[in-house]
Amino acid sequence: MSKAPPSLQPPNMGDDRAWHAYWQAQAQPWRTEPEIDIERQQYLDEHLTIKEREWEHYPFKDIVLDRADVEWLLANYNDERRFAGQSYQLLQKRNGLDLRGADLRKADLHDLPLKGVDLYDAHLEETDLREVHLERANLSAAYLQDAYLYNAHLEDAYLSALSAALPSGDFDHLPDTQASQRAAIIEWRTDLTVLASRLGVRLPADLQQAGRGEIAPSPGGS
């Protein structure tokens, strides 16, 4: 379970400002939610410390997780003091927190450090992923319909999904980042248009069309 310094106790559940200060003091500024209760911690902990013989199963398959759950999992997965012996060693066989198949639909995950997290087959429909760090995350077969990925850090995440799809040639489940790319391009084009107007010049035709068509070709070349 999460440990706080003796001089700093968790605040009351409804005091958002106090929780913000509390997490800042814990060097976890990305946390915004109150700590989940002991019963919920124990429930998640049972899945987090899954045994080797069960390793082929997804620890959080079809389990609904919200931001508070994910914050707690991230904080505790990276806390080496919580694990001793076999359980901790087993967890370290994976490159990141294992959220394969988890149900994260409509969750607010903005600005969370999800580097290297395994989100294979996870449900992320309509999930708020703004500013999320997804470097080296596995998004293969993840359901990303209408997910909000504005300014998300996806370095190597798409390449990871593409590499996983190459042996079978099945590219139907690659993460769709076109919407977030288009939004960034449109914002950039709008800023350029305003600047050009102030200077009394006209943007080149190709820049005027930026963000209006296809962002990039599909793996099949279309």
Backbone as CSV, one residue per row, in Angstrom:
resi,resn,N_x,N_y,N_z,CA_x,CA_y,CA_z,C_x,C_y,C_z
1,MET,0.832,-1.183,0.000,0.000,0.000,0.000,0.879,1.250,0.000
2,SER,0.336,2.360,-0.479,1.111,3.584,-0.557,1.456,4.069,0.841
3,LYS,2.692,4.507,1.026,3.149,4.970,2.329,3.415,6.472,2.264
4,ALA,3.000,7.193,3.275,3.249,8.625,3.354,4.224,8.894,4.498
5,PRO,5.022,9.936,4.395,5.889,10.301,5.517,5.048,10.575,6.759
6,PRO,5.552,10.245,7.946,4.769,10.422,9.174,4.247,11.843,9.343
7,SER,4.991,12.840,8.841,4.596,14.227,9.039,3.535,14.691,8.056
8,LEU,3.226,13.868,7.077,2.262,14.270,6.062,1.251,13.156,5.855
9,GLN,0.077,13.325,6.418,-0.963,12.324,6.331,-1.909,12.633,5.168
10,PRO,-2.533,11.614,4.594,-3.483,11.861,3.501,-4.609,12.781,3.944
11,PRO,-5.000,13.731,3.096,-6.075,14.660,3.463,-7.447,14.025,3.359
12,ASN,-8.469,14.789,3.670,-9.843,14.312,3.547,-10.186,14.073,2.072
13,MET,-11.097,13.143,1.839,-11.394,12.709,0.480,-11.861,13.846,-0.419
14,GLY,-12.632,14.793,0.084,-13.215,15.820,-0.765,-12.362,17.060,-0.952
15,ASP,-11.166,17.082,-0.396,-10.323,18.272,-0.438,-9.336,18.163,-1.599
16,ASP,-9.751,18.606,-2.795,-8.929,18.459,-3.996,-7.610,19.217,-3.887
17,ARG,-7.656,20.426,-3.361,-6.434,21.228,-3.258,-5.434,20.575,-2.310
18,ALA,-5.939,20.010,-1.227,-5.047,19.348,-0.272,-4.410,18.100,-0.891
19,TRP,-5.182,17.368,-1.692,-4.619,16.192,-2.366,-3.552,16.603,-3.370
20,HIS,-3.786,17.711,-4.072,-2.785,18.194,-5.019,-1.463,18.480,-4.297
21,ALA,-1.545,19.168,-3.163,-0.344,19.465,-2.386,0.290,18.190,-1.847
22,TYR,-0.548,17.246,-1.447,-0.058,15.974,-0.907,0.753,15.214,-1.946
23,TRP,0.210,15.107,-3.166,0.934,14.364,-4.215,2.203,15.103,-4.636
24,GLN,2.161,16.422,-4.629,3.376,17.182,-4.917,4.461,16.830,-3.907
25,ALA,4.081,16.734,-2.640,5.037,16.407,-1.589,5.550,14.978,-1.708
26,GLN,4.750,14.115,-2.327,5.154,12.722,-2.520,5.961,12.535,-3.801
27,ALA,6.289,13.643,-4.491,7.015,13.601,-5.769,6.235,12.828,-6.823
28,GLN,4.907,12.952,-6.767,4.023,12.336,-7.761,3.054,13.411,-8.275
29,PRO,3.575,14.448,-8.922,2.721,15.580,-9.316,1.692,15.241,-10.382
30,TRP,1.859,14.098,-11.053,0.908,13.675,-12.077,-0.363,13.082,-11.470
31,ARG,-0.367,12.850,-10.164,-1.566,12.312,-9.518,-2.521,13.443,-9.162
32,THR,-3.789,13.242,-9.435,-4.809,14.266,-9.161,-5.950,13.743,-8.300
33,GLU,-6.060,12.430,-8.172,-7.197,11.824,-7.481,-6.848,11.416,-6.052
34,PRO,-7.834,11.384,-5.157,-7.592,10.843,-3.810,-7.157,9.376,-3.887
35,GLU,-6.432,8.933,-2.885,-5.992,7.533,-2.831,-7.205,6.609,-2.777
36,ILE,-7.164,5.532,-3.566,-8.259,4.558,-3.516,-8.262,3.874,-2.152
37,ASP,-9.424,3.364,-1.741,-9.540,2.795,-0.399,-8.814,1.451,-0.301
38,ILE,-8.638,0.987,0.924,-7.851,-0.217,1.187,-8.429,-1.433,0.461
39,GLU,-9.745,-1.549,0.460,-10.376,-2.698,-0.202,-10.034,-2.715,-1.693
40,ARG,-10.095,-1.556,-2.329,-9.765,-1.478,-3.753,-8.280,-1.747,-3.980
41,GLN,-7.431,-1.252,-3.094,-5.999,-1.512,-3.208,-5.710,-3.015,-3.154
42,GLN,-6.359,-3.690,-2.222,-6.139,-5.129,-2.090,-6.606,-5.878,-3.330
43,TYR,-7.732,-5.436,-3.887,-8.279,-6.066,-5.092,-7.299,-5.919,-6.256
44,LEU,-6.782,-4.706,-6.464,-5.837,-4.476,-7.557,-4.505,-5.163,-7.289
45,ASP,-4.109,-5.194,-6.026,-2.840,-5.804,-5.660,-2.823,-7.293,-5.989
46,GLU,-3.955,-7.960,-5.815,-4.046,-9.381,-6.140,-3.768,-9.625,-7.621
47,HIS,-4.196,-8.691,-8.460,-3.952,-8.818,-9.896,-2.539,-8.366,-10.254
48,LEU,-2.037,-7.362,-9.547,-0.715,-6.826,-9.837,0.374,-7.852,-9.569
49,THR,0.211,-8.668,-8.539,1.211,-9.657,-8.158,0.812,-11.046,-8.645
50,ILE,0.396,-11.120,-9.869,-0.048,-12.376,-10.458,1.091,-13.407,-10.471
51,LYS,0.753,-14.654,-10.266,1.763,-15.700,-10.165,2.212,-16.168,-11.551
52,GLU,3.372,-16.803,-11.602,3.990,-17.166,-12.877,3.123,-18.110,-13.690
53,ARG,2.475,-19.066,-13.041,1.678,-20.033,-13.789,0.467,-19.387,-14.454
54,GLU,0.108,-18.170,-13.992,-1.030,-17.460,-14.550,-0.589,-16.323,-15.473
55,TRP,0.717,-16.252,-15.755,1.260,-15.087,-16.438,0.712,-14.905,-17.846
56,GLU,0.291,-16.007,-18.492,-0.226,-15.861,-19.849,-1.581,-15.173,-19.870
57,HIS,-2.250,-15.072,-18.726,-3.540,-14.384,-18.650,-3.335,-12.889,-18.444
58,TYR,-4.277,-12.096,-18.920,-4.212,-10.653,-18.727,-4.654,-10.337,-17.298
59,PRO,-3.805,-9.705,-16.490,-4.171,-9.477,-15.086,-5.399,-8.595,-14.898
60,PHE,-5.663,-7.680,-15.838,-6.814,-6.778,-15.679,-7.794,-6.909,-16.841
61,LYS,-7.859,-8.092,-17.431,-8.754,-8.332,-18.560,-10.201,-8.007,-18.196
62,ASP,-10.823,-7.073,-18.964,-12.237,-6.688,-18.807,-12.557,-6.048,-17.455
63,ILE,-11.543,-5.679,-16.706,-11.770,-4.993,-15.430,-11.831,-3.491,-15.699
64,VAL,-12.884,-2.848,-15.204,-13.041,-1.408,-15.394,-12.105,-0.677,-14.432
65,LEU,-11.231,0.156,-15.007,-10.298,0.947,-14.215,-10.534,2.428,-14.491
66,ASP,-10.479,3.252,-13.440,-10.578,4.690,-13.634,-9.217,5.332,-13.358
67,ARG,-9.163,6.648,-13.404,-7.885,7.332,-13.227,-7.259,7.027,-11.865
68,ALA,-8.064,7.026,-10.813,-7.524,6.767,-9.477,-6.868,5.386,-9.411
69,ASP,-7.492,4.392,-10.049,-6.912,3.042,-10.095,-5.562,3.054,-10.807
70,VAL,-5.528,3.706,-11.974,-4.306,3.721,-12.772,-3.192,4.471,-12.048
71,GLU,-3.546,5.584,-11.404,-2.548,6.317,-10.627,-1.943,5.420,-9.554
72,TRP,-2.790,4.705,-8.842,-2.292,3.838,-7.770,-1.416,2.722,-8.335
73,LEU,-1.841,2.131,-9.439,-1.061,1.062,-10.053,0.301,1.565,-10.516
74,LEU,0.327,2.724,-11.150,1.594,3.288,-11.602,2.526,3.549,-10.424
75,ALA,1.989,4.138,-9.361,2.804,4.475,-8.206,3.355,3.228,-7.530
76,ASN,2.544,2.186,-7.435,2.957,0.993,-6.714,3.768,0.039,-7.577
77,TYR,3.514,0.007,-8.854,4.308,-0.840,-9.747,5.754,-0.390,-9.743
78,ASN,5.976,0.914,-9.607,7.328,1.458,-9.649,7.970,1.559,-8.273
79,ASP,7.278,1.077,-7.250,7.803,1.132,-5.888,8.418,-0.220,-5.539
80,GLU,9.737,-0.339,-5.677,10.413,-1.622,-5.469,10.276,-2.120,-4.037
81,ARG,10.045,-1.221,-3.088,9.956,-1.642,-1.687,8.725,-2.486,-1.415
82,ARG,7.729,-2.400,-2.329,6.491,-3.131,-2.089,6.627,-4.610,-2.395
83,PHE,7.620,-4.964,-3.205,7.701,-6.339,-3.673,8.995,-6.991,-3.196
84,ALA,8.881,-8.215,-2.817,10.053,-8.962,-2.389,9.995,-10.357,-2.998
85,GLY,11.161,-10.871,-3.366,11.216,-12.244,-3.859,10.533,-12.448,-5.186
86,GLN,9.796,-13.559,-5.283,9.272,-14.024,-6.556,8.309,-13.045,-7.206
87,SER,7.374,-12.508,-6.467,6.350,-11.659,-7.066,6.964,-10.470,-7.779
88,TYR,7.908,-9.806,-7.109,8.504,-8.634,-7.725,9.325,-9.026,-8.946
89,GLN,10.071,-10.122,-8.834,10.869,-10.566,-9.974,9.986,-10.894,-11.168
90,LEU,8.830,-11.475,-10.901,7.926,-11.813,-11.997,7.414,-10.553,-12.683
91,LEU,7.097,-9.539,-11.900,6.623,-8.298,-12.478,7.662,-7.680,-13.397
92,GLN,8.932,-7.816,-13.026,9.984,-7.195,-13.807,10.271,-7.928,-15.111
93,LYS,9.646,-9.083,-15.342,9.803,-9.756,-16.628,9.172,-8.944,-17.744
94,ARG,8.229,-8.074,-17.408,7.597,-7.215,-18.404,8.284,-5.861,-18.394
95,ASN,8.225,-5.163,-19.525,8.876,-3.862,-19.638,8.093,-2.756,-18.957
96,GLY,6.805,-2.953,-18.745,5.989,-1.911,-18.135,4.745,-2.506,-17.512
97,LEU,3.976,-1.647,-16.876,2.741,-2.072,-16.228,1.838,-2.799,-17.222
98,ASP,1.300,-3.935,-16.827,0.504,-4.783,-17.714,-0.977,-4.443,-17.578
99,LEU,-1.489,-3.688,-18.548,-2.910,-3.345,-18.579,-3.582,-3.964,-19.799
100,ARG,-3.080,-5.093,-20.254,-3.669,-5.755,-21.421,-5.140,-6.084,-21.165
101,GLY,-5.980,-5.687,-22.112,-7.392,-6.032,-22.028,-8.188,-5.250,-21.007
102,ALA,-7.565,-4.283,-20.333,-8.284,-3.506,-19.316,-9.352,-2.621,-19.961
103,ASP,-10.410,-2.354,-19.217,-11.492,-1.494,-19.691,-11.262,-0.086,-19.141
104,LEU,-10.742,0.782,-20.006,-10.436,2.158,-19.619,-11.304,3.144,-20.383
105,ARG,-12.438,2.674,-20.863,-13.303,3.531,-21.667,-13.733,4.778,-20.901
106,LYS,-13.580,5.933,-21.575,-13.997,7.249,-21.063,-13.230,7.684,-19.818
107,ALA,-12.154,6.998,-19.501,-11.361,7.399,-18.332,-10.559,8.659,-18.645
108,ASP,-10.357,9.482,-17.644,-9.531,10.675,-17.778,-8.108,10.301,-17.375
109,LEU,-7.260,10.074,-18.380,-5.874,9.676,-18.119,-4.889,10.757,-18.545
110,HIS,-5.375,11.970,-18.757,-4.507,13.003,-19.314,-3.282,13.239,-18.436
111,ASP,-2.135,13.410,-19.124,-0.866,13.782,-18.493,-0.282,12.700,-17.598
112,LEU,-0.724,11.452,-17.738,-0.155,10.373,-16.922,1.118,9.811,-17.565
113,PRO,2.067,9.333,-16.749,3.305,8.741,-17.274,3.112,7.269,-17.623
114,LEU,2.662,6.998,-18.831,2.361,5.625,-19.249,3.454,5.046,-20.146
115,LYS,4.672,5.501,-19.979,5.782,4.990,-20.779,5.920,3.483,-20.595
116,GLY,5.977,2.770,-21.707,6.214,1.338,-21.653,5.052,0.502,-21.167
117,VAL,3.899,1.104,-20.895,2.744,0.348,-20.408,2.213,-0.546,-21.526
118,ASP,1.849,-1.766,-21.181,1.309,-2.713,-22.157,-0.205,-2.561,-22.200
119,LEU,-0.696,-1.952,-23.291,-2.128,-1.709,-23.463,-2.699,-2.572,-24.581
120,TYR,-2.065,-3.693,-24.841,-2.551,-4.599,-25.888,-4.010,-4.980,-25.611
121,ASP,-4.866,-4.805,-26.621,-6.267,-5.216,-26.535,-7.059,-4.441,-25.477
122,ALA,-6.496,-3.329,-25.005,-7.204,-2.530,-23.993,-8.287,-1.680,-24.653
123,HIS,-9.337,-1.424,-23.905,-10.439,-0.576,-24.390,-10.174,0.860,-23.963
124,LEU,-9.890,1.710,-24.969,-9.577,3.111,-24.722,-10.530,4.028,-25.474
125,GLU,-11.706,3.503,-25.808,-12.669,4.319,-26.533,-13.061,5.546,-25.707
126,GLU,-12.995,6.714,-26.354,-13.367,7.997,-25.737,-12.542,8.328,-24.497
127,THR,-11.371,7.738,-24.394,-10.496,8.001,-23.251,-9.716,9.295,-23.476
128,ASP,-9.567,10.080,-22.431,-8.821,11.332,-22.504,-7.338,11.020,-22.318
129,LEU,-6.587,11.078,-23.421,-5.159,10.779,-23.396,-4.322,12.014,-23.739
130,ARG,-4.859,13.201,-23.478,-4.099,14.420,-23.745,-2.802,14.442,-22.940
131,GLU,-1.719,14.804,-23.633,-0.412,15.014,-22.999,0.153,13.749,-22.342
132,VAL,-0.477,12.605,-22.583,-0.012,11.364,-21.946,1.323,10.931,-22.559
133,HIS,2.205,10.436,-21.715,3.489,9.908,-22.186,3.315,8.413,-22.469
134,LEU,3.262,8.095,-23.768,3.069,6.707,-24.204,4.295,6.174,-24.937
135,GLU,5.452,6.792,-24.692,6.657,6.305,-25.357,6.881,4.821,-25.035
136,ARG,7.123,4.061,-26.081,7.396,2.619,-25.993,6.217,1.809,-25.451
137,ALA,5.054,2.440,-25.345,3.867,1.690,-24.918,3.419,0.752,-26.032
138,ASN,2.820,-0.353,-25.653,2.289,-1.300,-26.634,0.803,-1.025,-26.834
139,LEU,0.462,-0.491,-28.018,-0.934,-0.181,-28.343,-1.497,-1.145,-29.380
140,SER,-0.825,-2.263,-29.603,-1.304,-3.237,-30.579,-2.706,-3.709,-30.210
141,ALA,-3.603,-3.697,-31.185,-4.980,-4.182,-31.022,-5.777,-3.390,-29.997
142,ALA,-5.256,-2.248,-29.539,-6.011,-1.413,-28.601,-7.170,-0.740,-29.327
143,TYR,-8.261,-0.559,-28.612,-9.458,0.072,-29.178,-9.403,1.568,-28.861
144,LEU,-9.118,2.362,-29.885,-8.863,3.780,-29.679,-9.906,4.674,-30.346
145,GLN,-11.068,4.119,-30.663,-12.090,4.918,-31.316,-12.454,6.135,-30.458
146,ASP,-12.364,7.314,-31.075,-12.733,8.581,-30.435,-11.899,8.901,-29.198
147,ALA,-10.754,8.248,-29.060,-9.851,8.629,-27.965,-9.256,9.999,-28.264
148,TYR,-9.047,10.803,-27.232,-8.526,12.152,-27.393,-7.029,12.104,-27.131
149,LEU,-6.225,12.202,-28.210,-4.781,12.017,-28.136,-4.014,13.311,-28.381
150,TYR,-4.654,14.453,-28.168,-3.990,15.724,-28.469,-2.697,15.873,-27.662
151,ASN,-1.592,16.119,-28.381,-0.272,16.314,-27.772,0.218,15.095,-26.995
152,ALA,-0.333,13.924,-27.272,0.167,12.706,-26.620,1.555,12.372,-27.171
153,HIS,2.398,11.831,-26.309,3.755,11.462,-26.699,3.741,9.981,-27.101
154,LEU,3.791,9.758,-28.420,3.608,8.403,-28.942,4.887,7.824,-29.542
155,GLU,6.033,8.396,-29.211,7.278,7.910,-29.774,7.431,6.404,-29.531
156,ASP,7.639,5.686,-30.610,7.846,4.226,-30.616,6.571,3.426,-30.356
157,ALA,5.476,4.062,-29.898,4.254,3.306,-29.634,3.660,2.772,-30.933
158,TYR,3.601,3.603,-31.962,3.067,3.154,-33.246,3.991,2.107,-33.854
159,LEU,5.308,2.334,-33.768,6.250,1.375,-34.332,6.146,0.024,-33.634
160,SER,5.894,0.044,-32.331,5.716,-1.204,-31.592,4.516,-1.980,-32.119
161,ALA,3.413,-1.272,-32.338,2.212,-1.916,-32.866,2.444,-2.427,-34.280
162,LEU,3.152,-1.645,-35.096,3.422,-2.053,-36.472,4.300,-3.290,-36.512
163,SER,5.323,-3.344,-35.649,6.204,-4.513,-35.608,5.444,-5.771,-35.223
164,ALA,4.519,-5.621,-34.272,3.730,-6.772,-33.835,2.806,-7.269,-34.938
165,ALA,2.389,-6.366,-35.827,1.439,-6.736,-36.880,2.119,-7.322,-38.105
166,LEU,3.419,-7.102,-38.269,4.104,-7.515,-39.488,4.040,-9.028,-39.765
167,PRO,4.273,-9.899,-38.756,4.270,-11.340,-39.068,2.965,-11.830,-39.672
168,SER,1.836,-11.331,-39.194,0.540,-11.787,-39.690,0.043,-10.956,-40.865
169,GLY,0.605,-9.763,-41.021,0.128,-8.878,-42.083,-1.220,-8.264,-41.774
170,ASP,-1.662,-8.337,-40.518,-2.958,-7.787,-40.118,-2.740,-6.402,-39.525
171,PHE,-3.065,-5.366,-40.294,-2.847,-3.995,-39.858,-4.144,-3.305,-39.460
172,ASP,-5.195,-4.077,-39.259,-6.503,-3.472,-38.973,-6.573,-2.826,-37.601
173,HIS,-5.677,-3.227,-36.682,-5.791,-2.747,-35.305,-4.642,-1.831,-34.907
174,LEU,-3.968,-1.247,-35.886,-2.930,-0.283,-35.547,-3.565,0.938,-34.887
175,PRO,-2.867,1.561,-33.934,-3.438,2.753,-33.288,-3.651,3.861,-34.308
176,ASP,-4.807,4.489,-34.244,-5.154,5.560,-35.167,-4.830,6.900,-34.519
177,THR,-3.704,7.485,-34.914,-3.286,8.770,-34.352,-3.571,9.914,-35.309
178,GLN,-4.308,9.630,-36.387,-4.526,10.647,-37.404,-5.271,11.857,-36.847
179,ALA,-6.258,11.625,-35.983,-7.050,12.740,-35.459,-6.182,13.713,-34.671
180,SER,-5.296,13.181,-33.814,-4.444,14.061,-33.012,-3.430,14.783,-33.891
181,GLN,-2.900,14.087,-34.910,-1.976,14.740,-35.824,-2.672,15.855,-36.585
182,ARG,-3.893,15.577,-37.040,-4.632,16.580,-37.795,-4.893,17.831,-36.950
183,ALA,-5.261,17.605,-35.669,-5.537,18.740,-34.788,-4.297,19.613,-34.616
184,ALA,-3.134,18.975,-34.454,-1.894,19.732,-34.289,-1.554,20.515,-35.559
185,ILE,-1.769,19.882,-36.723,-1.468,20.545,-37.987,-2.414,21.722,-38.212
186,ILE,-3.695,21.531,-37.906,-4.674,22.607,-38.081,-4.340,23.787,-37.173
187,GLU,-3.947,23.491,-35.926,-3.570,24.565,-35.009,-2.369,25.336,-35.559
188,TRP,-1.382,24.591,-36.082,-0.193,25.211,-36.672,-0.571,26.051,-37.888
189,ARG,-1.455,25.508,-38.766,-1.876,26.257,-39.948,-2.635,27.523,-39.559
190,THR,-3.478,27.423,-38.541,-4.239,28.593,-38.095,-3.318,29.698,-37.596
191,ASP,-2.302,29.311,-36.817,-1.340,30.296,-36.315,-0.600,30.965,-37.474
192,LEU,-0.223,30.161,-38.479,0.471,30.717,-39.639,-0.447,31.658,-40.423
193,THR,-1.721,31.308,-40.530,-2.675,32.151,-41.255,-2.826,33.510,-40.582
194,VAL,-2.928,33.497,-39.249,-3.035,34.757,-38.505,-1.779,35.606,-38.703
195,LEU,-0.610,34.965,-38.626,0.641,35.694,-38.806,0.743,36.264,-40.215
196,ALA,0.366,35.453,-41.213,0.426,35.918,-42.600,-0.500,37.107,-42.823
197,SER,-1.676,37.059,-42.189,-2.630,38.155,-42.322,-2.063,39.448,-41.739
198,ARG,-1.406,39.336,-40.605,-0.806,40.519,-39.982,0.277,41.124,-40.863
199,LEU,0.997,40.254,-41.582,2.100,40.713,-42.422,1.640,41.093,-43.829
200,GLY,0.358,40.840,-44.100,-0.178,41.179,-45.403,0.302,40.282,-46.523
201,VAL,0.602,39.019,-46.203,1.043,38.065,-47.223,0.066,36.884,-47.264
202,ARG,0.171,36.101,-48.341,-0.712,34.956,-48.528,0.089,33.666,-48.382
203,LEU,-0.457,32.721,-47.634,0.210,31.437,-47.467,0.259,30.678,-48.782
204,PRO,1.319,29.894,-49.019,1.353,29.024,-50.204,0.167,28.056,-50.190
205,ALA,-0.219,27.611,-51.360,-1.409,26.764,-51.502,-1.318,25.491,-50.683
206,ASP,-0.107,24.877,-50.631,0.014,23.617,-49.893,-0.194,23.824,-48.400
207,LEU,0.269,24.968,-47.856,0.066,25.239,-46.436,-1.397,25.541,-46.130
208,GLN,-2.093,26.162,-47.090,-3.512,26.434,-46.887,-4.317,25.139,-46.777
209,GLN,-3.807,24.054,-47.368,-4.508,22.775,-47.348,-4.046,21.853,-46.219
210,ALA,-3.044,22.288,-45.473,-2.483,21.415,-44.426,-3.555,20.979,-43.432
211,GLY,-3.640,19.678,-43.197,-4.601,19.131,-42.240,-5.972,18.863,-42.809
212,ARG,-6.163,19.134,-44.113,-7.499,18.959,-44.692,-7.678,17.591,-45.360
213,GLY,-6.588,16.920,-45.686,-6.681,15.628,-46.360,-6.103,14.526,-45.519
214,GLU,-5.591,13.457,-46.147,-4.967,12.353,-45.444,-3.692,12.813,-44.772
215,ILE,-3.456,12.381,-43.555,-2.249,12.751,-42.833,-1.064,11.930,-43.313
216,ALA,-1.275,10.650,-43.492,-0.190,9.755,-43.918,-0.813,8.548,-44.599
217,PRO,-0.066,7.892,-45.511,-0.610,6.698,-46.148,-0.716,5.547,-45.182
218,SER,-1.629,4.649,-45.450,-1.781,3.458,-44.618,-0.655,2.484,-44.921
219,PRO,-0.428,1.461,-44.050,0.636,0.482,-44.299,0.482,-0.206,-45.639
220,GLY,-0.730,-0.299,-46.147,-0.958,-0.939,-47.444,-0.639,-0.051,-48.610
221,GLY,-0.298,1.248,-48.330,0.100,2.141,-49.388,-1.024,2.969,-49.951
222,SER,-2.263,2.848,-49.441,-3.380,3.600,-49.960,-3.475,4.966,-49.314
